[in-house]
Amino acid sequence: MKYSVAQAIEILDRTPSVCTTLLSGLSDDWVMNNEGPETFSPFDVIGHLIHGEKTDWAARAKMILEFGNTKTFVPWDRFAQYEESNGKSLSQLLDEFARVRKENMDWFKSLRLTESDLDKTGIHPKLGEVTLRNLLSTWVVHDLTHIAQITRVMAKQYTENLGPWPEFFRILSF
């Protein structure tokens, strides 16, 4: 599937409501558990998504559009949510994610990007030259990856209760 701004918007617009529907009102047993050291709980994922909205996707897209490959992206701290989410409830995080995503989507939709814009390049600190199309495609895949991660972490909470069935659920083996 070739990258399309319209199709990207279909996913990016929905992610906050998908997360809210999936997680709102659940007990801490569902939202605070993770898969072990240096892994994210569903709570952590929402904080991570917020941090990305504030410091990654739009900021890097703006750098590409304004500076091209004359400036390197600021390195991104994928664990910043631990400090930024401290003391907040999941409900607060879900509301904040919806708000910051809406702001970014309003901006993104206003760009009216052309194919030529999508081919513009920037410099990632580890990956080197990337196109705006690469960055925006990654934004979509990042959302989908974390939605899958949320459901995988939640599913694993019942692994030991499944008796003989775990072999039939690939989600448990990732």
Salt bridges, closest charged atoms under 4 A:
ASP13 OD2 - LYS109 NZ 2.88
GLU35 OE1 - ARG152 NH2 2.77
GLU35 OE2 - LYS156 NZ 2.81
GLU53 OE2 - ARG101 NH2 2.72
ASP56 OD1 - ARG60 NE 3.40
GLU84 OE2 - HIS51 ND1 3.09
GLU96 OE2 - LYS54 NZ 2.53
GLU96 OE1 - LYS88 NZ 3.10
GLU103 OE2 - ARG99 NH1 3.18
ASP106 OD2 - LYS102 NZ 2.85
GLU115 OE1 - LYS2 NZ 3.51
GLU115 OE1 - ARG133 NH2 3.25
ASP117 OD1 - LYS120 NZ 3.19
ASP119 OD1 - ARG133 NH2 2.67
ASP143 OD2 - ARG101 NH1 2.70
